[in-house]
C-alpha cells in the first residue's frame, strides 16, 4: 500500500470544515447536499468528508463544489497551493476552447520535462 502524504489527515479535516461551513452558509443539510450531488444515500459520505474521515474522489469534489456554488479554491487547503490556489478558478473561467489549449500546453510541457 502506498504511503500517505505527511499532512493527509490534516488536509482532510480542513476540507471537511470548509464543506461544512459552505453547506451551512447555504442553509443545507447533509441530506440536501447529498441529493444535490446525485443521491441522498451519499449523506453518509458527506458526513465522513465533513469529519475528515474519508478522502473524496475528484468527481465528488467537483460535484460538491457545484452544489455549494463554490469554487475549487474554496476547498483546497492553503498549505497545498498557497498563493496559487486561484489557478483552478482562473482555468474554470476560460471558455472550452481556451481550456483545451491549456491542457495541450500542460501535456506538452510535461512530455518535454520527462525527456
Secondary structure as the mmCIF struct_conf table of DSSP 4:
data_model
#
loop_
_struct_conf.conf_type_id
_struct_conf.id
_struct_conf.beg_label_comp_id
_struct_conf.beg_label_asym_id
_struct_conf.beg_label_seq_id
_struct_conf.end_label_comp_id
_struct_conf.end_label_asym_id
_struct_conf.end_label_seq_id
HELX_LH_PP_P HELX_LH_PP_P1 UNK A 2 UNK A 5
TURN_TY1_P TURN_TY1_P1 UNK A 6 UNK A 7
HELX_RH_AL_P HELX_RH_AL_P1 UNK A 8 UNK A 25
TURN_TY1_P TURN_TY1_P2 UNK A 26 UNK A 27
HELX_RH_AL_P HELX_RH_AL_P2 UNK A 30 UNK A 36
TURN_TY1_P TURN_TY1_P3 UNK A 37 UNK A 38
HELX_RH_3T_P HELX_RH_3T_P1 UNK A 40 UNK A 42
HELX_RH_AL_P HELX_RH_AL_P3 UNK A 43 UNK A 50
TURN_TY1_P TURN_TY1_P4 UNK A 51 UNK A 52
BEND BEND1 UNK A 54 UNK A 54
HELX_LH_PP_P HELX_LH_PP_P2 UNK A 55 UNK A 57
HELX_RH_AL_P HELX_RH_AL_P4 UNK A 58 UNK A 67
TURN_TY1_P TURN_TY1_P5 UNK A 68 UNK A 69
HELX_RH_3T_P HELX_RH_3T_P2 UNK A 72 UNK A 75
BEND BEND2 UNK A 76 UNK A 76
HELX_RH_AL_P HELX_RH_AL_P5 UNK A 78 UNK A 81
HELX_RH_3T_P HELX_RH_3T_P3 UNK A 82 UNK A 84
TURN_TY1_P TURN_TY1_P6 UNK A 85 UNK A 86
HELX_RH_AL_P HELX_RH_AL_P6 UNK A 87 UNK A 92
TURN_TY1_P TURN_TY1_P7 UNK A 93 UNK A 93
BEND BEND3 UNK A 94 UNK A 94
HELX_RH_AL_P HELX_RH_AL_P7 UNK A 96 UNK A 113
TURN_TY1_P TURN_TY1_P8 UNK A 114 UNK A 114
#
